[in-house]
Amino acid sequence: MPKLGLEMERGELLSWEIDQGATLEKGEVIAEVESEKSVAEVEARETGVLKRTYLDAGETVPPGTPIGIVASADADIGDLEAEVEAELDAVGDADESATDESEPQAASDDEAGATATRAADDGDVQASPRARARADDLGVDLTTVGGTGYQGAITEADVEAAAESGTGVDDADVDVSPRARKRAEELGVDLTGVDGTGYQGAITEADVEDAAATADGRTRLETRTLDGMRRTIASRLGESYREAVHVTAHREADAEALFDAADAAADALEMDVTIQDILVLAVSATLEDHPAFNATFEDDEHVLWAEHNLGLAVDVEHGLITPVLSDVGSKSLETIATERREVVQSALDGTYTMDDLRGGTFTITNLGVLGVEAFDPIINPPQIAILGVDAIDEAPIRGADDGLEWRRRLPFDLTFDHRIVDGADAARFLETLVGHVEEPWSLLPDEVDRTAGARAGAATAMPDRTVTAHNPDGMAGTIEAGSFEWTYDEPEEAGGTETGPTPVDVFLSGLAACLSLSIRFQASKRETPVDAIEVTTDAEPAHGAVEQLEATIRLETDADDETVDRLVDLGERGCHVSQLLGDDVPMELSWERV
């Protein structure tokens, strides 16, 4: 059984991928095992044959315990088998000793003799010495007791359970497998009333569960035993909830700037930057101001850590794990975005290591992606706080002139250990976090345009045929049309600086654009397939008053010439800019001082 981490205490065999007696190649997967925190594959270290297996699926042993033998086809493994069995006996004795440390450590010489005599009577039953001694005391026939120890070995607890339930006497003649007998004891099922469906009427584990499921009028759909990782999660969170004094504070932040900052950073860095990446920066900056939360609590010591090692809760097949994004405070946004994706993906792929899960000082858990609007996260011990992120929602906010404005809101849930920090501390933490979320620009690298937020946050305003030209001095200026702005200028020979198109050029661009849209409209209306449309407008002479206009229209279409002629003619007549050339449109001029 491989050791999958320093904290691993036991490993569970999930499955054998190779049958006993089968040939295998070096590097081939033999079995899949699970520790308290991860799942791993056991690979063959050499080419050979899987000679023996010592564990069934679902059994657990400490790391380092033999689970099988791989050797060459003609190898004599007798000595190796004896060595392995001796090691397994030692493991069994250690497990038995751990089951009840309050019992005497060993039987006396007289008890040992009695046990040896009893063993002869019980045949080849596998039981520990203390279990045999206890069976003698209670008058329990070991051949009728189901073992729950290593490889079905009978423990002292099994003997006492059998004596208490009468199993050793009342159902002595029942044909039942050890697993089924053990399950019957767990569920409190009387085996004498169970009909067996196994070989020659033997009672199976499924028979026992069916009997238990229908005993009180309910039908059991499925029974799920907690596996290694799920068992560890249950243990750690149970410990956290029992030990820590959990209090959760809630706060909302305006999220518009968070989205704008993520978009601006993605453009500037030319990579995928999400609001989660900006939020990681914001949490790190908050921990810098409130170091008491970037801490652990063990052995009555509140330890504050210099590095911001943020655990990111990830939902995987076997449960919830928290890979750690280490030392966030010293990293750039680009590095954070890259590493965050990598650690999350490795967790989802199952390629993470135990080192990826260690050293966290604060945890972020996001159920908002699943639509959760509020929850009370449980602290990941020995940390003292965890931040829950909820679903983003839109809410009406009082805007300018007392009007309503819909804005995105991001709720947070901060659970903290009230033994270590107080509610006022948590309130100040959330106040700082909300400030960074609503004004994230100072957290971003210099290459990110700080003004992008103001532009991105404003709703687009169409000009509605109102355009303003600004000419502060010289022969150049800017044109403002709603939310849009561009430059106009004149050639150098006319006193300009050639930083933009001339006013005539701007007019020609409007004419070209109008013709293209008008022709497109006519093609759509008549269901004529037309792909690209390109319009070039020219004015003569090059300078001064315009004396002649020419428009060249290029269309990508398979329509015949007559159809194209019709589209172009209708497009010109429907173009409102073109209409200005022929219509006598009155213009009223006025002026005012500024």
For each residue, the residues with C-beta under 8 A, 3 or more apart:
1: 11 13 33 61 62 63 64 65 66 67
2: 11 33 40 42 63
3: 8 63 64
4: 8 11 33 35 37 38 40 63 354
5: 8 35 37 38 354
6: 354
7: 36 37 354
8: 3 4 5 11 35 36 37 63 354
9: 36 62 63
10: 35 36 60 61 62 63 228
11: 1 2 4 8 33 34 35 60 61 62 63 228
12: 33 34 35 58 59 60 227 228
13: 1 16 31 32 33 55 56 57 58 59 60 67
14: 31 32 33 34 39 57 227
15: 31 32 57
16: 13 19 20 30 31 53 57
17: 29 30 31 32 41
18: 22 24 28 29 30 31 50
19: 16 22 50
20: 16 50 51 52 53 68
21: 49 50 51
22: 18 19 49 50
23: 48 49 73
24: 18 28 30 44 47 48 49 50 70
25: 28 44 47
26: 44 45 46 47
27: 43 44
28: 18 24 25 43 44
29: 17 18 32 41 42 43 44
30: 16 17 18 24 42 43 44 50 68 70
31: 13 14 15 16 17 18 41 42 67 68
32: 13 14 15 17 29 39 40 41 42
33: 1 2 4 11 12 13 14 39 40 41 42 67
34: 11 12 14 38 39 40 227 228 229 318
35: 4 5 8 10 11 12 38 39 40 63 228 229
36: 7 8 9 10 228 229 231 232
37: 4 5 7 8 228 229 232 321 354 357
38: 4 5 34 35 229 352 353 354 357
39: 14 32 33 34 35 229 318 350
40: 2 4 32 33 34 35
41: 17 29 31 32 33
42: 2 29 30 31 32 33 67
43: 27 28 29 30
44: 24 25 26 27 28 29 30 47 48 70
45: 26 70
46: 26 70
47: 24 25 26 44
48: 23 24 44 51 70 71 72 73 75
49: 21 22 23 24 70 71 72 73
50: 18 19 20 21 22 24 30 53 68 69 70
51: 20 21 48 68 69 70 71 75 77
52: 20 68 69 77 81 84
53: 16 20 50 67 68
54: 66 67 68 84 88 151
55: 13 59 61 67 68 151
56: 13 59 151
57: 13 14 15 16
58: 12 13 225
59: 12 13 55 56 150 151
60: 10 11 12 13 228
61: 1 10 11 55 65 67 91 150
62: 1 9 10 11 65 91 94
63: 1 2 3 4 8 9 10 11 35
64: 1 3
65: 1 61 62 87 88 91
66: 1 54 69 84 87 88
67: 1 13 31 33 42 53 54 55 61
68: 20 30 31 50 51 52 53 54 55
69: 50 51 52 66 77 80 81 84
70: 24 30 44 45 46 48 49 50 51
71: 48 49 51 75 77 80
72: 48 49 75
73: 23 48 49
74:
75: 48 51 71 72
76: 79
77: 51 52 69 71 80 81
78: 81 82
79: 76 82 83
80: 69 71 77 83 84
81: 52 69 77 78 84 85
82: 78 79 85 86
83: 79 80 86 87
84: 52 54 66 69 80 81 87 88
85: 81 82 88 89
86: 82 83 89 90
87: 65 66 83 84 90 91
88: 54 65 66 84 85 91 92 150 151
89: 85 86 92 93
90: 86 87 93 94
91: 61 62 65 87 88 94 95 150
92: 88 89 95 96 128 149 150 151 153
93: 89 90 96 97 128
94: 62 90 91 97 98
95: 91 92 98 99 149 150 155
96: 92 93 99 128 130 131 149 153 155 156
97: 93 94 101 105
98: 94 95 101
99: 95 96 155 156 157
100: 103 156 157
101: 97 98
102:
103: 100 130 156
104: 107
105: 97
106: 129
107: 104 111 112 115 129 130 133
108: 111 112
109: 112 113
110: 113 114
111: 107 108 114 115 129 133
112: 107 108 109 115 116 129
113: 109 110 116 117
114: 110 111 117 118 133 136
115: 107 111 112 118 119 129 132 133 136
116: 112 113 119 120
117: 113 114 120 121
118: 114 115 121 122 132 135 136 142
119: 115 116 122 125 132
120: 116 117 123
121: 117 118
122: 118 119 125 127 132 141 142 143
123: 120 143
124:
125: 119 122 142 143 154
126: 147 151 152 153 154
127: 122 131 132 135 142 145 147 153 154 155 159
128: 92 93 96 131 132 149 153 154 155 156
129: 106 107 111 112 115 132 133
130: 96 103 107 133 134 156
131: 96 127 128 134 135 142 154 155 156 158 159
132: 115 118 119 122 127 128 129 135 136 142
133: 107 111 114 115 129 130 136 137
134: 130 131 137 138 140 156 159 160
135: 118 127 131 132 138 139 140 141 142 145 159 168
136: 114 115 118 132 133 139
137: 133 134
138: 134 135 159 160 163 168
139: 135 136 163 168
140: 134 135 144 145 159 162 163 168
141: 122 135 144 145 168 169 172
142: 118 122 125 127 131 132 135 145 154 159
143: 122 123 125 172
144: 140 141 162 167 168 169 171 172
145: 127 135 140 141 142 154 158 159 162 167 168 181
146: 152 154 158 162 167 176 178 179 180 181 182 184 185
147: 126 127 152 153 154 155 158 178 182
148: 152 154 155 157 158 182
149: 92 95 96 128 152 153 154 155 158
150: 59 61 88 91 92 95 153
151: 54 55 56 59 88 92 126
152: 126 146 147 148 149 178
153: 92 96 126 127 128 147 149 150
154: 125 126 127 128 131 142 145 146 147 148 149 158 159
155: 95 96 99 127 128 131 147 148 149 158 159
156: 96 99 100 103 128 130 131 134 159 160
157: 99 100 148 160 161
158: 131 145 146 147 148 149 154 155 161 162
159: 127 131 134 135 138 140 142 145 154 155 156 162 163 168
160: 134 138 156 157 163 164
161: 157 158 164 165 167 185
162: 140 144 145 146 158 159 165 166 167 168 185
163: 138 139 140 159 160 166 167 168
164: 160 161
165: 161 162 185
166: 162 163 169 170 171
167: 144 145 146 161 162 163 170 171 181 185 191
168: 135 138 139 140 141 144 145 159 162 163 172
169: 141 144 166 172
170: 166 167 192
171: 144 166 167 174 176 190 191 192
172: 141 143 144 168 169
173:
174: 171 191 192 194 203
175: 196 198 200 201 202 203
176: 146 171 180 181 184 191 196 202 203
177: 180 181 198 202 203 204 205
178: 146 147 152 181 182
179: 146 182 183 205
180: 146 176 177 183 184 191 203 204 205 207 208
181: 145 146 167 176 177 178 184 185 191
182: 146 147 148 178 179 185 186
183: 179 180 186 187 189 205 208 209
184: 146 176 180 181 187 188 189 190 191 194 208
185: 146 161 162 165 167 181 182 188
186: 182 183
187: 183 184 208 209 212
188: 184 185 212
189: 183 184 193 194 208 211 212 215
190: 171 184 193 194
191: 167 171 174 176 180 181 184 194 203 208
192: 170 171 174
193: 189 190 211
194: 174 184 189 190 191 203 207 208 211
195: 201 203 207
196: 175 176 201 202 203 204 207
197: 201 204 206 207
198: 175 177 201 202 203 204 207
199: 202
200: 175
201: 175 195 196 197 198
202: 175 176 177 196 198 199
203: 174 175 176 177 180 191 194 195 196 198 207 208
204: 177 180 196 197 198 207 208
205: 177 179 180 183 208 209
206: 197 209 210
207: 180 194 195 196 197 198 203 204 210 211
208: 180 183 184 187 189 191 194 203 204 205 211 212
209: 183 187 205 206 212 213 220 223
210: 206 207 213 214 220
211: 189 193 194 207 208 214 215
212: 187 188 189 208 209 215 220
213: 209 210 218 219 220
214: 210 211 217 218 219 220
215: 189 211 212
216:
217: 214
218: 213 214
219: 213 214
220: 209 210 212 213 214 223
221:
222:
223: 209 220
224:
225: 58
226: 230 231 234
227: 12 14 34 230 231 318
228: 10 11 12 34 35 36 37 60 231 232
229: 34 35 36 37 38 39 232 233 318 319 321
230: 226 227 233 234 318 319
231: 36 226 227 228 234 235
232: 36 37 228 229 235 236
233: 229 230 236 237 319 320
234: 226 230 231 237 238
235: 231 232 238 239
236: 232 233 239 240 380 381
237: 233 234 240 241 378
238: 234 235 241 242
239: 235 236 242 243 381
240: 236 237 243 244 246 378 379 380 381
241: 237 238 244 246 378
242: 238 239
243: 239 240 381
244: 240 241 297 379 381 384 417 419
245: 417 418 419
246: 240 241 376 378 379 415 416 417 418
247: 415 416 418 423 426
248: 376 377 388 413 414 415 416
249: 413 414 416 423 426 427 430
250: 374 411 412 413 414
251: 411 412 414 430 431 433 434
252: 409 410 411 412 434
253: 258 409 410 411 412 433 434 437 438
254: 257 397 407 408 409 410 437 438
255: 258 259 275 392 407 408 409 410 437
256: 259 260 407 408 457
257: 254 260 261 437 438 439 440 441 453 457
258: 253 255 261 262 275 278 279 410 437 438 440
259: 255 256 262 263 275 408 456
260: 256 257 263 264 452 453 456 457
261: 257 258 264 265 278 440 441 443 444 448 453
262: 258 259 265 266 273 274 275 277 278
263: 259 260 266 267 452 456
264: 260 261 267 268 444 448 449 452 453 456
265: 261 262 268 269 273 277 278 333 444 445 448
266: 262 263 269 270 271 272 273
267: 263 264 270 449 452
268: 264 265 445 447 448 449
269: 265 266 273 333 334 337 445 447 448
270: 266 267
271: 266 334 337 338
272: 266 337 341
273: 262 265 266 269 277 278 333 337
274: 262 277 278 337
275: 255 258 259 262 278 279
276: 279 280 340 366
277: 262 265 273 274 280 281 333 336 337 340
278: 258 261 262 265 273 274 275 281 282 333 440 443 444
279: 258 275 276 282 283 364 389 437
280: 276 277 283 284 310 325 328 336 340 364
281: 277 278 284 285 328 333 336 436 440 443 444
282: 278 279 285 286 433 436 437 440 443
283: 279 280 286 287 308 310 328 362 364 387 433
284: 280 281 287 288 308 310 328 329
285: 281 282 288 289 432 436 443
286: 282 283 289 290 293 429 432 433 436
287: 283 284 290 291 293 294 308 329 361 362
288: 284 285 291 308 329
289: 285 286 432
290: 286 287 293 294 425 428 429 432
291: 287 288 294 295 304
292: 295 302 304 384 420 421 425
293: 286 287 290 362 384 385 416 421 425 429
294: 287 290 291 304 305 308 361 362
295: 291 292 302 303 304 305 361 383 384 420
296: 302 303 305 361 382 383 384
297: 244 301 302 303 382 383 384 417 419 420
298: 301 303 382
299:
300:
301: 297 298
302: 292 295 296 297 384 420
303: 295 296 297 298
304: 291 292 294 295
305: 294 295 296 308 309 361
306:
307: 326 327 329 330 361
308: 283 284 287 288 294 305 327 328 329 361 362
309: 305 324 325 326 327 328 359 360 361 362
310: 280 283 284 324 325 328 360 361 362 363 364
311: 322 323 324 325 360 362 363 364 380 383
312: 322 323 324 325 340 343 344 363 364
313: 320 321 322 363 364 365 366
314: 320 321 322 323 344 347 348
315: 320
316: 319 320 321 347 348 350
317: 350
318: 34 39 227 229 230
319: 229 230 233 316
320: 233 313 314 315 316
321: 37 229 313 314 316 347 352 357
322: 311 312 313 314 357 360 363 380
323: 311 312 314 343 344 346 347 352 356 357
324: 309 310 311 312 343 356 357 358 359 360
325: 280 309 310 311 312 328 336 339 340 343
326: 307 309 359
327: 307 308 309 330 331
328: 280 281 283 284 308 309 310 325 331 336
329: 284 287 288 307 308
330: 307 327
331: 327 328 335 336 339
332: 335 336 445
333: 265 269 273 277 278 281 336 337 443 444 445
334: 269 271 337 338 445
335: 331 332 338 339
336: 277 280 281 325 328 331 332 333 339 340
337: 269 271 272 273 274 277 333 334 340 341
338: 271 334 335 341 342
339: 325 331 335 336 342 343
340: 276 277 280 312 325 336 337 343 344
341: 272 337 338 344 345
342: 338 339 345 346
343: 312 323 324 325 339 340 346 347 352 356
344: 312 314 323 340 341 347 348
345: 341 342 348 349
346: 323 342 343 349 351 352 356
347: 314 316 321 323 343 344 350 352 356
348: 314 316 344 345
349: 345 346 352
350: 39 316 317 347
351: 346
352: 38 321 323 343 346 347 349 356 357
353: 38 356
354: 4 5 6 7 8 37 38 357 358
355: 358
356: 323 324 343 346 347 352 353
357: 37 38 321 322 323 324 352 354 360
358: 324 354 355
359: 309 324 326
360: 309 310 311 322 324 357 363 380 383
361: 287 294 295 296 305 307 308 309 310 383
362: 283 287 293 294 308 309 310 311 383 385 386 387
363: 310 311 312 313 322 360 377 379 380 383 385 386 387
364: 279 280 283 310 311 312 313 386 387 389
365: 313 377 386 387 388 389
366: 276 313 369 388 389
367: 370 372 375 388 389 390 391
368: 371 372 389 390 391 392 410 411
369: 366 391
370: 367 391
371: 368 391
372: 367 368 375 390 391
373: 390 391 393 411
374: 250 390 411 413
375: 367 372 388 390 413
376: 246 248 388 413 415
377: 248 363 365 386 387 388 413 415
378: 237 240 241 246 386 415
379: 240 244 246 363 383 384 385 386 415 416 417
380: 236 240 311 322 360 363 383 386
381: 236 239 240 243 244
382: 296 297 298
383: 295 296 297 311 360 361 362 363 379 380 386
384: 244 292 293 295 296 297 302 379 416 417 420 421
385: 293 362 363 379 414 415 416 417 421 426 429
386: 362 363 364 365 377 378 379 380 383 414 415
387: 283 362 363 364 365 377 412 413 414 433
388: 248 365 366 367 375 376 377 412 413 414 415
389: 279 364 365 366 367 368 410 411 412 413
390: 367 368 372 373 374 375 410 411 412 413
391: 367 368 369 370 371 372 373 411
392: 255 368 408 409 410
393: 373 408 409 411
394: 406 407 408 409
395: 406 407 409
396: 404 405 406
397: 254 404 405 406 407
398: 402 403 404 405
399: 402 403 404 405
400: 403 405
401:
402: 398 399
403: 398 399 400
404: 396 397 398 399
405: 396 397 398 399 400
406: 394 395 396 397
407: 254 255 256 394 395 397
408: 254 255 256 259 392 393 394
409: 252 253 254 255 392 393 394 395
410: 252 253 254 255 258 368 389 390 392 437
411: 250 251 252 253 368 373 374 389 390 391 393
412: 250 251 252 253 387 388 389 390 430 433 434
413: 248 249 250 374 375 376 377 387 388 389 390
414: 248 249 250 251 385 386 387 388 426 429 430
415: 246 247 248 376 377 378 379 385 386 388
416: 246 247 248 249 293 379 384 385 420 421 425 426
417: 244 245 246 297 379 384 385 420 421
418: 245 246 247 421 422 423
419: 244 245 297
420: 292 295 297 302 384 416 417
421: 292 293 384 385 416 417 418 425 426
422: 418 425 426
423: 247 249 418 426 427
424: 427 428
425: 290 292 293 416 421 422 428 429
426: 247 249 385 414 416 421 422 423 429 430
427: 249 423 424 430 431
428: 290 424 425 431 432
429: 286 290 293 385 414 425 426 432 433
430: 249 251 412 414 426 427 433 434
431: 251 427 428 434 435
432: 285 286 289 290 428 429 435 436
433: 251 253 282 283 286 387 412 429 430 436 437
434: 251 252 253 412 430 431 437 438
435: 431 432 438 439
436: 281 282 285 286 432 433 439 440 443
437: 253 254 255 257 258 279 282 410 433 434 440
438: 253 254 257 258 434 435
439: 257 435 436 442
440: 257 258 261 278 281 282 436 437 443 444
441: 257 261 444 448 450 453
442: 439
443: 261 278 281 282 285 333 436 440
444: 261 264 265 278 281 333 440 441 448 450
445: 265 268 269 332 333 334 448
446:
447: 268 269
448: 261 264 265 268 269 441 444 445 452
449: 264 267 268 452
450: 441 444 453
451: 454 455
452: 260 263 264 267 448 449 455 456
453: 257 260 261 264 441 450 456 457
454: 451 457 458
455: 451 452 458
456: 259 260 263 264 452 453
457: 256 257 260 453 454
458: 454 455 461 483
459:
460: 482 483
461: 458 482 483
462: 482 483
463: 466 467 481 482 484
464: 482
465:
466: 463 481 482
467: 463 479 480 481
468: 479 480 481
469: 477 478 479 480 488
470: 477 478 479 480
471: 474 476 477
472: 477
473:
474: 471 495 496 497
475: 489 490 494 495 496 497
476: 471 487 488 489 490 496 497 499 500
477: 469 470 471 472 487 488 489
478: 469 470 485 486 487 488
479: 467 468 469 470 485 486 487 488 506
480: 467 468 469 470 484 485
481: 463 466 467 468 484 485
482: 460 461 462 463 464 466
483: 458 460 461 462
484: 463 480 481
485: 478 479 480 481
486: 478 479 500
487: 476 477 478 479 499 500
488: 469 476 477 478 479 500 501 502 503 506
489: 475 476 477 496 497 498 499 500 501 502
490: 475 476 494 495 496 498 502
491: 494 496 498 502 543
492: 495 496 497 498
493:
494: 475 490 491 543
495: 474 475 490 492
496: 474 475 476 489 490 491 492 499 502
497: 474 475 476 489 492
498: 489 490 491 492
499: 476 487 489 496
500: 476 486 487 488 489
501: 488 489 505 506 509
502: 488 489 490 491 496 505 506
503: 488 506 507
504: 507 508 539 546
505: 501 502 508 509
506: 479 488 501 502 503 509 510
507: 503 504 510 511
508: 504 505 511 512 537 538 539 549
509: 501 505 506 512 513 537
510: 506 507 513 514 577
511: 507 508 514 515 537 549 551 575 577 578
512: 508 509 515 516 535 536 537 551
513: 509 510 516 517 535 577
514: 510 511 517 518 575 576 577 578
515: 511 512 518 519 535 537 551 553 571 572 575 577 578
516: 512 513 519 520 533 534 535 553
517: 513 514 520 521 575
518: 514 515 521 522 570 571 572 574 575 578
519: 515 516 522 523 530 533 535 553 555 567 568 570 571
520: 516 517 523 524 530 533 571
521: 517 518 524 525 571 574
522: 518 519 525 526 528 567 570 571 574
523: 519 520 526 528 529 530 557 567
524: 520 521 527
525: 521 522
526: 522 523 567
527: 524
528: 522 523 557 559 563 567
529: 523 557 558 559
530: 519 520 523 533 555 556 557 559 567
531: 556 557
532: 554 555 556
533: 516 519 520 530 553 554 555 556
534: 516 553 554 555
535: 512 513 515 516 519 551 552 553 554
536: 512 551 552 554
537: 508 509 511 512 515 549 550 551 552
538: 508 549 550 551 552
539: 504 508 546 548 549 550
540: 546 547 548 549 550
541: 544 546 547
542:
543: 491 494
544: 541
545:
546: 504 539 540 541 549
547: 540 541
548: 539 540
549: 508 511 537 538 539 540 546 581
550: 537 538 539 540
551: 511 512 515 535 536 537 538
552: 535 536 537 538
553: 515 516 519 533 534 535 568 571
554: 532 533 534 535 536
555: 519 530 532 533 534 564 567
556: 530 531 532 533
557: 523 528 529 530 531 564
558: 529
559: 528 529 530 563 564 567
560: 563 564
561: 564 565
562: 565 566
563: 528 559 560 566 567
564: 555 557 559 560 561 567 568
565: 561 562 568 569
566: 562 563 569 570
567: 519 522 523 526 528 530 555 559 563 564 570 571
568: 519 553 564 565 571 572
569: 565 566 572 573
570: 518 519 522 566 567 573 574
571: 515 518 519 520 521 522 553 567 568 574 575
572: 515 518 568 569 575 578
573: 569 570 578
574: 518 521 522 570 571
575: 511 514 515 517 518 571 572 578 579
576: 514 579 580
577: 510 511 513 514 515 580 581
578: 511 514 515 518 572 573 575 581 582
579: 575 576 582 583
580: 576 577 583 585
581: 549 577 578
582: 578 579
583: 579 580
584:
585: 580
586:
587:
588:
589:
590:
591:
592:
593:
594:
